[in-house]
Amino acid sequence: MKSAFAILAVVLLPFVSGVPRYAAASNIAESVGISVLPDGVMVSHGGNTLRVTALRDDVLRVTASHARGQFPEKASWAVVPAALSESVKVVAGPNSPNGAVGFRTNSLQVSISVDMRITIRDLAGNILQEDAAPIEWHKHGFTVAKQKHQDDHFFGLGDKPGPLDRAGEAFTMWNTDMFGWQESTDPIYKTIPFFINFRAGHATGLLLDNTFRTNFDFGRSDPNEYTFGAVDGPLTYYFWSGPEPKKVVETYAWLTGTTPLPPMWSLGFQQSRYSYETETRLMTIANRLRADKIPSDALYLDIDFQEKNRPFTVDTKAFPRFKDMVSDLAKDHFHLIVITDLHIAKLPDAGYAPYDSGIAGDHFVKNPDGSVFSGVVWPGPAVFPDFTQKVSRDWWGTLYKGFTDEGVAGFWNDMNEPAVFEVPTKTMPDNVQHRIDEPGFARRTATHLEIHNVFGMENSRGTYEGLLKLQPDVRPFVLTRASYAGGQRYAATWTGDNSATWNHLRQTVPQIENLGLSGFAMTGADVGGFAGSPPPDLLTKWIEIGAFQPIDRDHSAKGTRDHEVWVDGPEHEAIRKHFIEERYRLMPYLYTSAEETSRTGLPIMRPLFLEFPDATTDGHPLDNDATGEFLFGDRILVAASPSPEEVAPYEVQLPPGQWYDYWTGERLAMLTAVGARDLEQRDALPPNKPIYITPKLAELPVYVRGGSIIPVAPLTQSTMEKPDGPLTLRVYPGAKCEGSVYQDDGTSFAYREGKFFRQHFSCTEAKNGAVTVKLEAPTGSFTPWWNSLRIEVYGLAGKQHIAVANGKSVKVEATTAASILIVPAASTATEVTFR
């Protein structure tokens, strides 16, 4: 008896461009239909239809319908409209003898078998992704299975706890309020159904755009395949190839948007607690930060500043002069961030404006019978805005006017999974009704099962867009706990209610790295841990590492001991203060990295494999050997202990190339720089010497990539303070030596009109040891704070006393670490040679 595959292969007919062609055969129950589309192909069989189209030469959109159902509408909460509307023409075929059909772009080859398995190759014929089985359809949902190799590695999925590499793990995507989560807890706060597949130095990306409860299994159930699926909703996913990991991340940003350029102050040190319950307590904290000269930029107020936990209110007994307090803080260069949870207290006829105006405008989600849904949260019975209605998001944004008029600088959207108390599910019932009334979407009603995972993102969207309307030339700062793919367009985030344990300090690195890969570049973890009280050494080490993360917020729960920098005495305070100060010195580098993120989507905090995909001989990610290490920007490597509570020495695994000690400027021995694709050449070189570090409380190993020019500022007490002195350029000679600095006013959108400053630098090293530093002419019309540049060149052979600047010999300052020369800032190109 012939197999079903053989029978179906018989009935496939040649392509007719743009027209379905169906086989007629009396001996089979079903025929196969093929449509050649200008941008792809569509295949139908047995009532199921699969459509693969190309948005770009390297980006594919895969959709499927089951049992003669409708294709999903071409609308997305995640993918930006500009990307969604893109398409490129493809070349049909070639068809294979076994009946497979497909097409080719300028980057990819797509083949679809008779049983609708997809195989994607590059133009050299290498398989990039291959279905392990036909789509498995369930009652309402589906499962897609892909071939998995032993050397596949997976990254992404947002804030999921556990190792950086997701291989061998399985996850559920369902936004969940999870106080005190642990390393094995799943799910937690966010749904970002995007992952990177990295194998042998080659990376691909996949985004499953389905807002229902989804699942991912990266070889846990079957080591030979990985799967993803959903309990309901559309089968729509996007696939793209790098092959470089950075290109995959940049393409994800093209699909879902980038993190906006944040206000500079949000990169400063932030102090928070649940709760600073009175004005006196908050001002005491602010005054102590300034008295002890601990650089800082932001203070937070948690729910206790409100009247009976009611959003958009102020407890006037605890904060009797709220507006004047905000003004006083601003004069001392503090930005106040207040919490505004999305649950609106259910208070009819009580003069509570958010409830009254929400009811009047029909802005709250409803039960199936049409009544307004109510659930218990912090203020007691509460109602919830219907954020899938644009008009309701617009209304939500107007609620911030009182706070912005009073000078509040940022807003914190918490509890937006959405969390609901006193119910086993911790959230709304599945049948709560949401009205989708959104440009690009068909108007309809959806149940909470469909909207749950995007609810928090649309909450932060309403906040972000509302703030833009209220203050059109001020960059909003919004912090959200729950979100969905694309939520980085509206808000920064953090890892939620972590714990004050050594294990959670260790967990911070992979969580922030995976969030960064998943689009959320502006992210952090509660420094010191939220739940529980950290012992002094733990808090100190956490503050050290937090200084090199995108958001540096010290936060703690009610009932825990104080977390402030000074709480454990002068010895700990001095160490903690030193690392916060170093963050402020590096602010030009950090802000330049944030600006790059806003254009490219590349995260501020990066795993090693993102910059060094060929660092190992077999192409596996170096991060799997160096679990405490991460990159701060693309040039600085932080090598924290993989077990920070241990006192035993640990080995630092630096990527190949030239490296320098950040703290001393010492030039380290050159590490083998031959990539994984040059195995014979690499094996002929001597092995790299390992670096062993003995942990010390006051030290954190940090290294700089050779070929880097790092901009550094004089120390300030806030980002609002003008630095006094020159901008320092720390030059670390090496291959492809370069760097840059970006500046603008730090708060407005004037940079979009050219009011920014950008300058690129490079250096070359001659065989005689001379180093030439080139300062290109700056671009943009913004005038930065510095009038001169202090050039520090590290790693020179011997002490260098002479430099030639624009043809003139000048004497330089020489230290044991560097040769130093100060030159005036200029609007034209400058060249300096140290010899």
N, C-alpha and C positions, 0 to 999 in steps of 0.2 A: 504493500500500500504506500502511495506517495505521501510524503510529509506535507503538512499544511504550507510550509515554506516553499516547497517545490511547486505545489499547485498554484500558489499566488504568484510565483515568479513567472509562470507561463502567461499570466494574463496582463502583465505590465506592457503597456504600449508606449511608443515613442512620445516625447514631449511635443506638445503644441503650445507655443508661447502664449501664455496668458489664458489658455482655454483648458478646462478639465477634459481629460480623455479617459473614458471608461471602457474596460474590457467587457465583451459579451461572451459568456461561456456558459453552456447549459449544464456543465458538470460541477459547478461550484455555487455555493450559496451566496457568496459575497464577492464583489469585484473591488479592484483597487483603482482609485481615482488620483490623478496627478495633475496639478496645476503649476505651470511655470510662471512665476511672478517676476516682474522687473527687478525686484530686490531679494528674491529667494525662491522658495518652492513650498507647495502644500500637498500633502499626501493624505488620502482618506481611505479607510477600510473598516468595515464592520460597524459603521456608525460613528467611529472615532476619526478625528482629523488632527493632523500635526502640521504646524506651519513654522518654518524657520526662515527668518529674514535678516538682512544685514543693515544695521544702522550706520556702521562704518565698515571699512575693510577689515577691521580687527574686532568688531563688536557685533554679536548675533543676538537676536531676540527669538526665543522659542516659546510658542504658545500651543495649547492643545485643547480640544473639546471632546467630550465623552458622550456616547449614546445620542448622537445627533444634536447635542446641545449647542448653544451659541458660544462663539468665541468671546472671551472677556473683552470689555470695552478697552479702547486704547487710552486709558487714563491711569494715573499712578499717583499715590501719595509720596512715593520715594523718588521716582525719576523725574527730573525737571522737564518741563514741556519742550524746551529747545532740543534736548537729546531725544525725547520720545518721538518727535516729528522728523528726525533725520532718517535718511535711507541712501543707499548707494546701489548702483546697478551691478548685477552679477552676471557671470557667464555660466549658462546651464551646462550640466554634465561634468565630466563624462559619465555615462551610464556603465555599470558593470554587468558582466554576463549573468551574475546571480540575481539580477533585478534591482540592485541598489541604484538610487537616483540621487542627484545632488547638484551642487553648483560650486563656483569658485569666485573668491574675491581676490584682491591684490595681496592678501595676507593669509587667507584661510581656504581650505577645501572642506566641503561639507558633503557627507554621504549618508543617505537614509535607506535602510534596508526595507524589505517588504513587510517585516513585522514592526516597522517604525522605530528601529534602533538608530540612534544618531552616532556617527563617528566624525570627529573633527580633527583635521591634520593641518600642519603648516605646509607651505609650498614645497618643502623638501620631502614631504611624505611622512614626517614624524607624527605619530598619534598624540594629540594633545588631550583629548577627552573621548571616551568611548562608553556607550551604554552597555551595561552588563545584562540587561533584560528589557523587554518592552515595558512601557509605562504600565504600572499596576493601578487599576482603578478600584476604588472602594465605593461605598454607598454614596458618599458625597465628596470624598477626597481622593488622594492619589499618592503614589510613591514612585520616585524616579531613582533608578539604580545605575551607578557608574562603576566601571572597572577601577579597582584600586591596586596599586603596586606597593611592594614592601617599603620602598623608599619615598613614598608620598608623605608630604607634610602639609598640615592645614593650619591656617591662621585666620583670625577675624572673629565674627559673631559677637563683637562688642564686649560687654563687661562680664562675660561668663568667667566664673572662678576656675582655678585649675592651672595646669601648665600652659605656657605660651603656645606650644604645638598641640593642636586638637586631635592629632592622629590617635586612633584607638579609643576615642571618647564619643559620647552621644549626648545630645542636648535637646531640650524643648524650649520653644520661643513663646513665652506668655508672660507679659509684664506683671511682676509680682512684688508686692511690698514684703521684703524679707529681712526684717530686723535680725541682726546677729547671724547673717549667712556665714557658712563655712566653705572650705575649699571644694567640698563635694556637693554643695547646695545647687539645685537647679529646678526651676528657673529662678532668675532674680529680676532686675528692674527693667531691662531693655530688650527689644527685639530688633536685631540688626542681622537679617538673614543673608549676609554676604560673607564669603570666605575666599581666601587665596589658597590655591593648590600649588605647592612648590616641590619640584622634583629635579634633581641633578642640575640645579642652577637655573631651571626654567620655571616661570610662574604663569599661572592663568587665574582668572577671577570668575566668580559666579555669584549673581544676586537672584535669589528667589523672591519675586515680588508678590507676596501673598500675605495679607494682614491677619488671617485666621491663625489659630494655634498651629505652628509648624514644628517640624522635627528634623534633626540632622544626626546621622550616624556615620562616623568616619572610621569604619572598620571594627566597631565594637561587637556587633552581631555577627559579622562575616568579614574576616580579614582580607578577603579578596574583592570586596566592593564597598563603596560608600553610597549612602542614600540620603535623599531629602524628600519631604512631602508635607502635606497639610491635611487636616481633617475636613476641610471644606474650601470652597473658593476657587479662584482661577489657577490653572497651571500656566504660569508665566515666569520665565527666567531669562536672564541675560548671561551670555558667556563672552569672554574676551581673553586675548592672549597678550603677554608682555612683549617679548619673553622676560624682560627684566622686571623684578618685583616692583621697582619704583614706577614703571610704566603702568602696571596693573593698578596701583593705588591712584595714580593720576587719572586713569580712565574711569575708575569708580567715582572720582570727584567730578568728572565730566558728566557722568550719568546722574548723580544725586546732588551735586553742588558742593561747594567748599565752605569751610569755616570762614565767616567774615573776619576782616581785620578787626581785632578787638580793641577797645580803648586801652591805652598803654598801662593805665593804673591797675587794670585787672591782672596784669602780669606780676604785680608786686605782692609782697607778703600780705596775707589776709588772716585776720583773727576772728574766731567765731566761738559760740558756745550755745548749747541748749540748756539754759538761756541766760543772757544778761537781762535780768528781770526789771531793772530800774535804770533811770537816767543816771543816777549817781554811780551805779556799778559800771555802766558802759563808759562814762567819762573817766572813771578811775583807771580803767584799762587803757584808754586812749592816752591819758596823761603819763601813765607808767611807760608805755611804749616810747613816747617822746623823751621822757626823763632819762631812761636807760639807753637812749639812742639805738633802739632796735628798728631798723628800717621797716616801714609798713605803709600800706596804702588803703586797706579796706577793713571795715568792721561790719559784723552781721548782727541782725536781730532776728531771733527765732520766734515761735508763735506766742510766747508770753508777753511780747510788747503790745499785743492786741487786746481789745476789750473782750474778755471771755472767749478767746481763741477765734474770734470772728474776723475773717479776712477783710482787709481794707478798712480796719478800724485801728485806733490807738487807745491804749489804756492811759487816760489822761492823769490818773492818780500816780501811776508809776513813771509816766513821762509827761510831766506837767507843762514843759516848754519844748515840745517836740520840734517845731519848726526852728526855733532859736538854737536848739541842740544840734540839729543837722547843719545849720549855718556855722556854729562854733567848730564843729568837726571839720567842715570844709576849709575854714580859715587855717586849720592846722594840717591841711592836706590829707584828711581822711575822707574816704568815700563810704557812705552808708548803704548797705544792701539789706533789704527787708524781705521777709518771707511773705508770699501771697499764695496760699494754697487755693486750689480750684473749687473746693467744697464751700458753697455759700450757705451760711446759716439759714435754716427755714424759720423765718420770723415774720409772719404776716402781721400787718397792722402794728408794727413796732417801730416804724420809722427807719428801718435798716435799708438804705438806698440800694445796695447791690441786689438784695432779694426783690425789692419792690420794682426796680427797673427791669430786672430779669423776667419777672412774671408778666409785667406789662408788655414786654417785647416778645414773649413766648420763646425764651432763649434756653430753657432747661430740657434735659432729656426726659423721656416719658415711659410709662409702663405701657404694655400692650393695649390696655383699655383707654388710653389717652390721658390718664391722670399723670401728674408730674411725679417722677420717681424720687424717693427720699431714702437716704441711708445715713447711718450714724458715723460721724467722724469727730474730729477734735471739738468743734463747737456744739456737738450734739446732733440732732436731726439736721440734715443738710440736703441741698439740691445741687445739681451738677450741670454746668453749661453744655450746650450741644455744639461742641467745637467743629463738627463736620458741616455746620452751616456758616458760610462766610459772614453773614449778617450777625451771627452770634459771636464770632471771633471779633468782629469790629466792635460790638457792644462791650465785650470783655476788655478790649484795649482802652476804652474810655474810662474804665474804673481806676486807671493809674494816674489820672490827671491830678488828683489831690496830692499824691506823693511826689510826682515830678515837680509840681508847683512849689513844693516845700524843699526841693533840692535833693531828694533821695536819688542815689546814683545807679543802683542796680536792684534786680529783683530775682527772687529765688522761688521757682515753681516746684514745690515738694508734693509728695503724696498723690502724684498724678498718674499712677498705674491704671486706673484710679484705685486708691485704697479705700475700703469701706470696713468699718468695725462691726463686730458682733454677728458676723456671718462666716461660715466655714470656708467659703471661697476667697475671702478677703477682698472681694470686689463686687461690682454690680451683678445682678442676675443676667444670665445669658440672653434673656428675651427682652431686655430693655431696648427701647427704640431710639435710633439716631436718624436724623433727617440729613441726607447728603444733598447739599445745595451749594455746589462748588464749581467754579469755572473749569471746564474740561471733563466734568463728570455728568452722567445722566442723573437727573433729579429722582431720588427714590428714598425709601426707608430701609434701613439696615439694622440688624440686631447687634447687640453688644458683642456677640461672637466675632463679628467681622471688624468692628471698630476698636475693640479693646486695645490692641497693640499699637494703634496710631493715636489714641486718645491723648496721651501725654505729649506727643510731638505737636499735635494741633493746639494743645493748651499753650505750649511754649511759643508756637507760631503766633497765636493771638496776642501774647504778651509782646513779642518782638515787633510785630507789625503795628501794634497799638502804640508802642513807645516811639516808633519812627514817625507816626502821625502827630504825636504830641510834641516831639522834639526832632524835627526833620534833619537837623544838622548835628545831632549827637549820636554817636555809636552806642546802641543799647548793649547792656550787659545783662543777660538772662542766664540763670543756672537752673537746669532741669534734672530731675532724677530719672524719669521714664522717657523713652523716646522710641523712634523707629528709624529705619534706614532713611537718610536724608535729613534727619533732625538736626544735624550740625549746621544747617542753614540758619537756624533760629536761636540756638542756645549752646552754651558750654554745659559740661556735665561732670559728675563725679561717680565714684564706685559705690555710693550708698552707705548703708549703716554697717560699716566694717567694725572690727573688734580690736581692742588694745592688746594684741598678742604679737609675739615675734613672727608667728606664721603669717599673720595678716600684713605685717611689714614686708615679708618676703613675697606675698601675693600681689602687692601693689604694682611691682614692675610688670609682670605679664598682663595684668588687667589694663593698665594704662597703655601699654604697647598695642594690645589688640583693639582697644578703643580707638587709638590713633590710626591703625590700619583700616578701621571700619568707618573712617570719616571724622571722628570726634578728636580733633587735634587739641582743642582747649578742654583739658580734662585733668583730674587729679583724684587723690584719695584723702579722706579725712586724716590729716597728720596727727599721729599719736593714737589713732583708733577712736571710733565713736563710742562703742559699747565697752564699758570697763575702764579701769584706771591703769595707765601704763606706768611701770616702774621707771625711775629716772633715766637709766641707761637706754631703755627702749625709746622713750620720748626724744632723747638726744639724737640717737641714730636715725630716727624717723625724720626729725627736722633737718638733719644733714642731707638725706636723700631727697626730701621734699623740695629742697632748694634748687634741685636740678630737674624738676618736673613742671609741666606747663602751668598748672594752677597749684599754688602753694598756700593751702588753707588749713590752719590749725583749728580743729573742731572737736567737740566732745559732747557726750550725752548728759542729761540731767541725772544727778545723783552720783556722778563720778568726781574724782578729785580734779582740781584745776589743771589745765594744760598749758597755761601761758609760759612764755620762754623763761621767765625768771623763777618759776615756782620751786625749783630744786636747788637753789643756792647759787652763789657766784661762779663756781667752777663749771657747772652745767650751762649756766646762762652765757658765759663767755664763749663756750664751744658753739652753742646754738646761734648766738649772735654772729659769730665769725662766718658761718655758712650762709646766713641770710644776707649779710653784707656782701658776700661774694656773688650772690644772685644779682644784687643791685649793680655791682661793678660790671657784670656781664649783661646788663639790660640792653645795650646796643646790639649785642649778638642775639639775645633772645627776641627782641622786637623785630630784628631783621629776619629771623627764622619765622616768626608769626606772619610777617608780610609775605614771605615765600609760600607759607601754608595757604594764605588767602587766595593765591593765584594758582597753585598747583595741586593742593590737597595733600601734599606730603606732610606727615605729622611732625610736630616739634620733637617729641620723644619717640625714638625709633629703635626697633630691634636691629641687631647687627646684620642680619641677612638682607635687610633692605638696601644697605649701602655696599655690602660685601657678599653678593650671592655666590661667588666662587672662592670663598675663604677656606673651604675644606676640599680634600682630595676627591671625595666621592660626591660632592655637591650637596651634602646635607647642611641644614642651617647651623652656623657656628653657635647660635644662641642655645642649642640643646646641650652644648658642652660648657656654656658660660652663663648659667641661669640667673646670676645676679647682675649681669652687665647690660647696659643700654647706652644708646647714643642720645645726647642732648643736642638737638640740631644735627647737622650732618658732619660736624667736626670734632665734637668733644665726646669722649667715652667715659662713662662712670662705671667703675668696677667694684660695686658693692659685694659683700660676701654673700654667697648663695645660701649660707646659714648664718644670719647676722647675730644670732645669740651665742654662737660658738667662739671659742678663743683660739682654736687650732689654726695654723696657717692654711691658706687656700691659694689655689693657682688661678692667676689671671690669664685668660685666653684672648690676646689681642689679635685682631685680624692682620693678614699679611700687609707689609709695607713699613714705612717709617713712622715711629711714634715718639712723642715727647711726654715727659712728666709735667702735668699742668701746674703743679705747685712749685716745682723747682726750675723748670725749663730744661732739665737734663734731656739730652738726645739719647734715646735708647738704641740698642743694637738693631740693625735692619732685620726685619722679619721676612721670611720667604714670601715673595710676591707673585709667584706663578700660580695661575688659576687652575681650577679643577679640570679644564679641558687640555692642559699641558702636563699630563701626568709624568711622562718620561723626563722632561726637563726638570720638573719639580723634584722628582725622586733623586736626581743627581746632585741636588743641593744639600748642604748640611742641615740637620734638623734645627728648628727654632729652639732657643733656650727658654724654658718656662720662667715665669715671674711668680714668685711666691710672696704672699702678703701675710704678715702677722697682724691680725685685727687689733686696732687701738681705738679707744672711745673717741678721741678727738680727731681721728683721721678718716678720710674717705679717699681711696685711690681714684684719681681722675687723670686722663690722658688726652693729648691732642694729636690728631691725625697729621702726619707730615704732609706739607703742601697746603697748610692752612694759614690764613691771616684773620685773626680774631679781634674785632673791635671791642674795646673795654673803656668804661667811663670812670671818672673819679666818683668816690662814694657819695651818695646822697641819702637822705632820710625818707624820701618818697620819690616817686617818679615825677611829681609835680614840681620838685625843686630843681633849679637849673644847676647842673654840675659846674664846679669851679676848677678849670684847668683844661688841658688838651685832651682830645680823644686819643687813646692809646691804640696802636695797631701792633699786636703781638704776632710776629712773623716766624713761622715754623717751616723752614725750607724743606722741600720734598717734591715728589712728582706732581705735576699739574698744580703748582702752587697758586692759590687764589683765595679771595674773600671779598666781602662787600659789606656795606653798611647802608641801612635805610632809616630815614627819619621823616616825621611829619609832625603836625601839632598834637598828635596822640589822642584826640578826642572827636574831631569832626570828620566830615567827608570831603574836605577841601582837596585831599590828595587825588580825588577822582578828576579834579580840574587841573592837575599838574602841580599842585602845591605840595610837593614832596622833595626830598633830597635822597639821591641814590648815587653811590660811588663804588666802583669796582676796583679791586687791587689785584696785583699778581706779583710773583717773584720768580727769579731764575737763579740757579746756582752753577757757577762756572767750575771747571776742573781745578782751578787754583784756589778754590774755596771762597772766592768773592761772591757776594749775594747782591743782586740788583732787584730793588723793589720799585714797581711801577704803580703810580696812582693815576688812574684815568680821570679825565675831566668829569666832574659830577653832572648829573642830569636833574631836572626839576627846578621849580622856582622857590622852594622853601629854604630858608636860611637856618642851618642847624646851630646848636648852642656853642660849638667849639670854634676857636679862631686859629688853632694850631693842631698839629698831629705829632704825637710822640711815637716814633717808630722803634720798636724793640725787636732785634733779630736774634733768635736763639740758635744754638747748635753750631756756631761758627768755629772753625779750626783756630785755636789760639785766641788771644785777645786782639780785637780789631780796634784800631784807634783812629782810622781815617775813613771818611766817606766822601764821595763825590756826588754833590747834589746839583743837578742841572749844569754840569760842567765845572763847578767850583769845588775845590777841596775844603773840607771842614773837619774840625776835630770832633770826635764823638766821645760820649761817656761809655766806659767799658766796665762791666761787672763780671763776676764769675759765671753768670748765666747768659748775659746778653750784651749786645752792642746797641747803644741808644742814641738817637738823634731826634731833635725837635725841629720840625719844619713848619712854616706858615701854611694854613689852609689856603688853597688856591682854586680858582675856577677853571684853570687849565691843567693839562696833564703834567705830572711831576715824576722825575726818575731819580732814585738815589742808589748808589752802589757802595756797599760796605766792603772794604778790603784792607 
